[in-house]
Each structure stands twice: as C-alpha cells, then as structure tokens.
Amino acid sequence: MLEIKNLKRYFGGVKAVDDCSFKIEKGKITALIGPNGSGKTTVFNLISGILKEDSGKTLFDGIEITHMTVEETSNLGISRLFQQPRLFGNLSVRENLIMAIDEDNTRFWKNLIGYKLDREKGDKINEIAKLTSITAFMDKQAKNLSFGQKRLAEIARALVKPHKFLMLDEPVAGVTPPLRKEISELLLKLKKQGETILLIEHDMNFTLNVSDKVVVLDSGKVIAQGSPKQIKTNPKVLEAYLGD
Amino acid sequence: MIEAYLIHILILIAIYAIVAIALQLCLGFSGLLNLGHIAFFGIGAYTSALLLLLGVPFIFCFLVAGLMAMVFGFILAIPTHKLKGDYLALATMGFSFVVYAVLLNWTELTRGPLGIPGIPKPNLFGFSFSDNFSFLILAVVIALGSYFIINRIVKSGFGKVLEGIRDDELATRVLGKNSFKMKSIALGVSAFFAGIAGSLYASYITFIDPSSFTIMQLIPVLLIVIVGGLASLPGTIIATFVLMALPEALRFVGFPSSIVGPMRQILYAVILLLILIYKPKGFFGRVEME
C-alpha cells in the first residue's frame, strides 16, 4: 500500500529522517515508535507532503507521491490525524465532518446554485459518529469541547474523509485510560473493516496490543521492524528506549 | 429638504453595505485581513467612470467594473497566498498604495489629482436614474442582490471550507481542499462586489479622484466589519446603518465645518478602541479576532 524508500530530511545539521525505508501492508495496523525526536512526526509530514524530502521516494499504491502537494496526496486517499488538535474551532463537530466528506464543496458555481449532500454521506457521518461515540456533541462548537472529545471528533473527521489509508499521530496522547481503551478497541474494529492504519504512539502497551507490525525509529533511522513480539525482546530497541 | 438629506444618507449606506459585506467575506469568513479592499472599490469606480464617459451603456460599465476588480483580486491572491495575519495585511495595504499611486500618476488616463468630473448617472433600458430617489432604489436593489449572493456563498459548503481555512488552513489542505484556489476565489468575489459598489459610487457622486480610495477611506469599512462582528452578515448591515448615520449627528451639534471631518475620524477611532477592549467579537460576531 505505502512504500518509503531511502527517505532523507535534514534540518540544518539535524538528521531528522536519515535513510529511512519501510513498507506498509494493506489491511494491517503498522506502528511507528521511537524515542522523542526520533523523526516519527517528520516521516508523517513527509508522507502527507507538508514537508519536502531532501532525497528518497514515497510510493502510494504504486504511484509516486514524493513531490505532490498536501492536497494532492490527500485526494489520492490519505487521511491523517495531527498530534495537536486541529479541528475547525468555530464550526460545529457536524460541520467539521461534513466538510471532510463532501468532495464538491470547493466548486464555486455548484455551491452557488446549491446542492444537497448525498444521503449515503449523511448516513456515513452518523454511522461514524456512533462508532466514535461523538453523537452527543455533534452540534457543539468544536472549540468548546474537552480535550478527549476533540480527539474523538478528530478521529471521526479523519475517518469520514474519503480515504484508503489512515495515519494517526498519537491518537491517545493525553487522554484518560478509559478513553484510551475505547480508542484501542475502535482501532481493532477499524482493522476488521479492512482499514490500513499507520500509527505513532509512545504508549508501548497500547501499541503492542493493537499493531500487526512495528517499525522502530531512532535518530531518523529504522533500527528494527517486525511483529510486536519480536520488537519487545529486540536488544536494540530496549537500548534506544531504556539506555544500557 | 430633510427628505433629500435622508435619501442621500441611505444611498451611501447601501453602497457602503456592499463594500462591507464584501470585506466580511474576506476578513470574517476567510480570515484574510485584506487592507487592499478599498483599492478594488477604486478600480471599480475608475473603470466604470471612464467607460461611461466613452458612452458605454451603464449595465456594461457596472459589470466590467466588478470584473476588472475581480481580475485584480485574483492577481493579488497569487503573491499573497502564503502570507497570514499581519503580513498579509501589510502586503495588501501595499497593494492599495500602488493602486493609489497609479490613479494619481497615470494622468493621461485618470487625469491624476484633478479627478474625473461629470460622470453620467446610470441609465438602464431607457430609464434614467438621475434623481436621487430612483438612484436609492437602484442602490438598494443591488445591495440586496449582493447580500443574497454572499449569504448563499457563506451558508454553502464552499463557505464552510473558507471558514475552515480561517480556523486552520493546514487542516483544510490535509482534507484535500485546495486552499490557494479557495482563497483566490474568496478574494476575487469580494473584489467583484467592491468593484460594483465603486461603480455605483462614481455614478452617484459624479466626481471621483484618487483621494477617495486611500486607506483612510477603508477605516470606516473595516470598523463596520469589526463592530458588526466577524462572520456575521446581518451584524454588518446593522453596523453599516449605525456607523454611517452616527457621525451625521456631528453636523447638528454646531461644530464649525472645518472640525466636523476630523471629529468624524476621532469618533471612529474611539469606537474602534472601545470595541476592541470591551467587545472583541463585535456585536453579532461568532468568531474572536486573533
């Protein structure tokens, strides 16, 4: 589904991503882990086109997306969640979701004349709202939500956006343990439905529970990859996380 | 006498209402602090005036005024699309100075500081809007039409994407919305309405000169948008009435006429300060200024 080849990105002297290569398989949950500053979010930003790579290639479904803009990669079917909440604060949660699912809302004349959102899309929004348990605050302004509610609403928005591949940057950072459990169950449900997910997470228990494959980054390099079991006992990983 | 005066004020209110809701589309809904807005008003006024004096029918001059301003709106969008907030404000303000300098110095075309006198009153399908009452009806109809169209834009999905860009541009792009295209259209449409308002203004006053289109003239419009409240069209209309009518009261206080002008500026400045301190959302605003 997604393949990264020898990706490099330096910020001045800092090698944020240094010759990084890995593959993501369809229908699996892949986790990207590593200590703080190991380049995980930079990899995300390189894939989604927010940052430009110094060298290397990114292929999505066989199409090279290396030099595409943020909008182009998104419209190929990549949906992502940011580390910080980035909802549209002055819109309601429902409006946030409608904006994500509606692909005609950038067409000026069509909007001026007026059209109705397909019923299927409306149903899809309701279905995902139920799945992510945000139905109770669908009509609240997004900026008035609590942190956990924002997180769920954002996951919902990433889900309703038409996509083939989902990237989640720390979906459970800063949320309460019960919600963390809820989100991990949600991810497993999504996998059952055939979603392909790339995940960044610091919480090892959470990550090892939900993922099929783990890629470990340290100082911008891939130091290990494999099943959660292999990663748990890999000496290199233990060293990167715990020191000697 | 008092009736004629009232009609005059109402005509100005209708014209300013168009300029203000056009700026609201940019500033309140799309988050673009466009201080070049008055330049579009000027481009529209000059385009329409020059064409009218060549004998071109009003309806044509009126539309070309809007389209010409829109073209400049699109042009302005290209170099400024990566700028935000204060930087965008400075760049667009620079644009308004450039337009002012061109109007002032391209004397073969614009007669420079002498201005253009004797602009004909509108004539539509054989009906002449030469008396002020019929002009008022024309101006109100055009203002209502502009309100209807802009209201439709902001209530549609398109308007929600513009609001998304205002709240978080990167998040909008990550959802696959081309923010450059969206912002260009917002700026272009806003410029179009400022342009047609300029056309009405030129034909109403029948005289224009570059000094009518400087940043000083933008301040009342900006004030209307801020007092009415960001992202509220009804608020903008109410604020237009209040802020256009309020300074008129100064005429009746008995100040000498040389003081009325500066008093007006002082009044605007005081209102702006009070609003920013006590009511930063404006009276009907949904969005806080940043």
Interface residues (C-beta under 8 A of the other chain):
Chain A: S48 I50 T69 V70 E71 S74 N75 S79 R80 F82 R86 L87 F88 G89 N90 L91 E95 I98 M99 A100 D102 E103 D104 N105 T106 R107 F108 N111 L112 G114 L117 R157 K161
Chain B: I149 R152 I153 S156 G157 F158 G159 K160 V161 E163 G164 R166 D167 D168 L170 A171 T172 R173 V174 L175 G176 K177 N178 S179 K181 M182 I185 V189 A231 R286 V287
